[in-house]
Amino acid sequence: MASPTEKTKPPVLPDGTRTKLLDAAGQVFAESGFQAATVREICARAGVNIALVNYHFGDKLELYTEVLRHSVGATGNGIVKQATHGAAPTEEVFRELIHSMLLRVCRADRPGWHYRLMMHEFAQPTPAMASVIDETMRPVYDRFRELIGSMLHLAPDHERVRLSTHSVIAQIVHYAHARHVVSRIWPELELNPERIAQIATHIADFSLAGLRHIKHRAARSAPTQIKRGRGRTK
């Protein structure tokens, strides 16, 4: 005979039902924003019981956090791992990391609500974004800083490294965050795997050229700075 706890315990959420629920939640959150969206409306659209959602996700914020993770579709650690090939040269890993990240942000199977959801989040950030950033963006950001710092012979926390890292990432996410603008000013652009590879190569070439220039300029100015510093101590 089952115990009282076993009688009231909700069933395990099947993968198919979970995906359906997250998709429905994503649509509602994208349409209404986090604050205005209701769990009741999400459950009605997904065809699931509210008690089931409360059991598996706890509250609306936890459900929203899971939707953001679902929208991103891959962890930052996964992208970093995909772009790491043993003892590959730094520039090769740099190129692979750009390509891997671009493939993620330009996924062809991503429904339109993913972008609307992120626009809501950028306009009115929620506590959920902090944990999602730590899981999905920070590992990639830190890896870029390591690679760029190595190429510039500077510490990953150096301001010049951070500025360069932001410049590289901005080129990548532009194709996702500005997709509607891009489609308007370049309607012929089709982000298929071949084109994504071409764009990744361009971003890498462009960025590496800039990093070499920064490194060369820093090397040329270093002797002058040392000389000036010595002059002031006399």
C-alpha positions in Angstrom: 0.0 0.0 0.0 1.4 3.4 -1.0 2.2 6.0 1.7 0.3 9.3 1.8 3.4 11.0 0.4 3.6 8.7 -2.6 -0.1 9.3 -3.3 0.3 13.1 -3.6 3.7 13.1 -5.3 3.4 14.5 -8.8 4.6 12.2 -11.6 8.0 12.6 -13.3 8.0 15.2 -16.0 8.7 13.4 -19.3 11.2 15.0 -21.7 8.6 15.7 -24.3 6.3 17.4 -21.8 9.2 19.4 -20.4 10.2 20.7 -23.8 6.5 21.6 -24.6 6.2 23.4 -21.3 9.5 25.4 -21.8 8.4 26.3 -25.3 5.0 27.5 -24.1 6.6 29.4 -21.3 9.1 31.0 -23.6 6.3 32.2 -25.9 4.3 33.7 -23.0 7.4 35.3 -21.4 8.4 36.7 -24.8 4.9 38.2 -25.4 4.3 39.6 -21.9 7.6 39.9 -20.2 8.5 38.2 -16.9 6.4 40.4 -14.6 3.1 40.2 -16.6 3.3 36.6 -17.6 1.4 34.1 -15.4 2.1 30.4 -14.7 -1.6 29.8 -15.2 -1.5 31.0 -18.8 1.7 29.1 -19.5 0.2 25.8 -18.1 -3.0 26.4 -20.2 -1.0 26.8 -23.3 1.2 23.8 -22.6 -1.7 21.7 -21.4 -0.1 20.8 -18.1 -1.3 21.0 -14.5 -0.1 23.9 -12.4 0.8 21.6 -9.5 3.1 19.7 -11.8 5.0 23.0 -12.7 5.2 24.1 -9.1 6.6 20.7 -8.1 9.3 20.6 -10.8 10.2 24.3 -10.9 9.2 25.8 -7.6 8.0 29.2 -8.8 7.7 31.5 -11.8 11.3 32.8 -11.4 12.8 29.3 -11.4 10.7 28.4 -14.5 11.8 31.6 -16.2 15.5 30.8 -15.4 15.1 27.4 -16.9 13.5 29.0 -20.0 16.5 31.3 -20.4 18.8 28.3 -20.2 16.7 26.5 -22.7 16.8 29.5 -25.0 20.6 29.7 -24.9 20.7 26.0 -25.6 24.3 25.2 -24.6 26.5 25.9 -21.6 29.6 28.1 -21.9 31.7 25.2 -20.7 30.4 23.1 -23.6 31.4 25.8 -26.2 34.9 26.1 -24.6 35.4 22.4 -24.6 34.3 22.1 -28.2 36.9 24.7 -29.2 39.7 23.1 -27.4 41.9 20.6 -29.2 44.7 19.5 -26.8 47.8 21.5 -27.4 46.5 23.4 -30.4 48.1 26.8 -31.1 46.5 29.8 -29.4 45.3 31.4 -32.6 43.7 28.1 -33.8 41.8 27.8 -30.5 40.8 31.4 -30.8 39.4 30.8 -34.3 37.5 27.7 -33.1 36.0 29.5 -30.1 34.7 32.2 -32.4 33.2 29.6 -34.8 31.6 27.6 -31.9 30.1 30.7 -30.4 28.8 32.0 -33.7 27.1 28.6 -34.4 25.3 28.8 -31.1 24.0 32.3 -31.5 22.9 31.8 -35.1 21.2 28.4 -34.6 18.7 28.0 -37.5 16.3 25.9 -35.3 15.8 28.7 -32.8 12.2 30.0 -32.8 11.5 33.7 -33.0 10.4 33.9 -29.4 14.0 33.4 -28.2 15.0 36.8 -29.5 12.0 38.6 -28.2 12.6 37.0 -24.8 16.2 38.3 -24.7 15.0 41.8 -25.7 12.7 41.8 -22.7 15.5 40.6 -20.5 17.9 43.3 -21.8 15.3 46.0 -21.3 14.2 44.8 -17.8 16.9 42.4 -16.3 15.7 39.8 -13.8 17.6 38.0 -11.1 17.5 34.9 -13.5 20.0 36.5 -15.9 22.9 36.5 -13.4 22.9 32.7 -13.0 22.5 32.2 -16.8 25.4 34.6 -17.5 27.6 32.7 -15.1 26.7 29.3 -16.7 26.7 30.3 -20.4 28.7 33.5 -21.0 31.3 33.7 -18.3 33.2 30.6 -19.3 33.4 31.8 -22.9 34.4 35.3 -21.8 37.1 34.0 -19.5 38.5 31.7 -22.2 38.6 34.6 -24.7 40.5 36.7 -22.0 43.0 33.9 -21.5 43.7 33.6 -25.3 43.8 37.3 -25.9 46.0 37.9 -22.9 48.4 35.2 -24.1 48.6 36.8 -27.5 49.2 40.3 -26.1 51.5 39.0 -23.3 49.2 40.6 -20.7 47.2 39.3 -17.7 43.6 38.3 -18.5 42.4 41.0 -16.1 44.3 43.8 -18.0 42.0 46.5 -19.3 43.4 46.2 -22.8 42.6 42.5 -22.8 39.1 43.1 -21.5 38.4 45.8 -24.1 39.7 43.5 -26.9 37.5 40.6 -25.6 34.4 42.8 -25.6 35.2 43.8 -29.2 35.5 40.2 -30.4 32.3 39.1 -28.6 30.4 42.1 -29.9 31.2 41.1 -33.5 29.8 37.6 -32.9 26.6 38.4 -31.1 25.8 41.2 -33.6 24.5 38.6 -36.0 21.9 37.5 -33.4 21.0 40.6 -31.5 20.7 42.7 -34.6 19.2 40.0 -36.8 16.2 42.1 -37.8 18.4 45.0 -38.8 20.9 42.8 -40.6 18.1 41.1 -42.5 16.8 44.5 -43.6 20.1 46.0 -44.8 21.5 42.7 -46.1 18.5 40.7 -47.2 20.6 38.3 -49.3 22.5 37.1 -46.2 21.6 33.5 -45.3 23.2 32.2 -42.2 23.8 28.6 -43.3 26.7 26.6 -42.0 29.0 27.7 -44.9 28.2 31.4 -44.4 28.7 31.1 -40.7 32.1 29.5 -41.2 33.0 32.4 -43.6 31.8 35.0 -41.0 33.7 33.3 -38.3 36.9 33.3 -40.4 36.4 37.0 -41.1 35.9 37.9 -37.4 39.0 36.0 -36.5 41.1 37.5 -39.2 39.8 41.0 -38.4 40.4 40.5 -34.7 43.8 39.0 -35.0 45.0 41.8 -37.2 43.8 44.3 -34.6 45.4 42.4 -31.8 48.7 42.3 -33.7 48.5 46.1 -34.2 47.8 46.6 -30.5 50.8 44.4 -29.5 53.1 46.2 -32.0 52.0 49.7 -30.8 52.5 48.7 -27.2 56.0 47.4 -28.0 56.9 50.6 -29.8 55.7 52.8 -27.0 57.3 50.8 -24.2 60.9 52.1 -24.6 59.6 55.7 -24.7 57.6 55.2 -21.5 60.6 53.7 -19.8 62.9 56.5 -20.9 60.4 59.1 -19.6 60.0 57.3 -16.4 63.8 57.3 -15.8 64.0 61.0 -16.6 61.5 61.9 -13.9 63.5 60.1 -11.2 66.6 62.1 -11.8 
